Amino acid sequence: MSEPFNDIRQVEMAIKAAQRMVGQATMSMDEDQLKSATDALSQAKKQYADALSHATGVDEEFFEFSSELIERLDHQLTEAKE
């Protein structure tokens, strides 16, 4: 019963970490920070995909919101790299 909760918690933590790193990287435009932010976002995407595969059906709002956040972060990083 606690596994879906743990999956959701992992996704939340991964997205929050990615948000911080993307924010810092896009402000500094430092190559190393951009790479670290890209890695953090990739980890968040993986956590999201793993949790989604275990989804219970009651977490639809969470997954929709998380997906939108990930898309925004992805777009922000892509723009910074161009």
N, C-alpha and C positions, 0 to 999 in steps of 0.2 A: 504494500500500500504506500510506503514512503518513497518508492523508486520514482514515480512521476514527479513528486514534489522535489526530490533531489535533482532530477533532470531540469526542472524549471529553474531551480535555484542556480544551477550551473550555468544555464543560459543567461540568466540575469547578471550574474557576476562577470561572465565573459563579455557581454554587451557593454556593461558599465566600464570595464577595463578598456575595451576598444574605443568607446566614446572619449575617454580621457586621453588616450594615446593619439587618436585621430585629431582631436582638438589641439593638443600640443604640437603635433607634427605639422598641421596645416597653418598654424600660427608662425612657427619657426622656419618652415620649409627646409629643414635640415634633412639631408638624404637618409642618414641613419635612422632618424626618427620616423620618416615616412616608411621606411622598410619595416621598422618595428610595429608601426601602426597597421601596416598591411598584414603582417603576421598575426597580430592580435585580432584583426577583423576576420582573418581566415579561421582562427581558432573559434571565434564566436559563431561563424557560419557552421562549422563542424558541430559544435555543441547544440546549435539550433536544430540541425538536421538529425542528430542523434535523438534529441528529445522529441522531435516531431514523429520519429518512427515509433516512439513509445507512447504517443499521445493517447489520452483516455477519452477525448471527446468533450470533456468539460473545460478544457483549456483553450478553446478556439480563440477567444479574445486576446489572451496572452500571446498566442502564436502569431496572430494577425499583427498585433502591435509590435512584436519583436521583429517580424519580417520587415515591417515598414522602417523601423529603426536601422536595421542592417542595410537596407537599400539606401537610406539617406547617408549613412556613413560611407558606404561604397561609392556613392556619387561624389561625396565631399572629397574623398581620397583621390578619385579619378581626376577631378577638376584640379586638385593641387598638383598632381603629377604632370599635367599638360603644360 
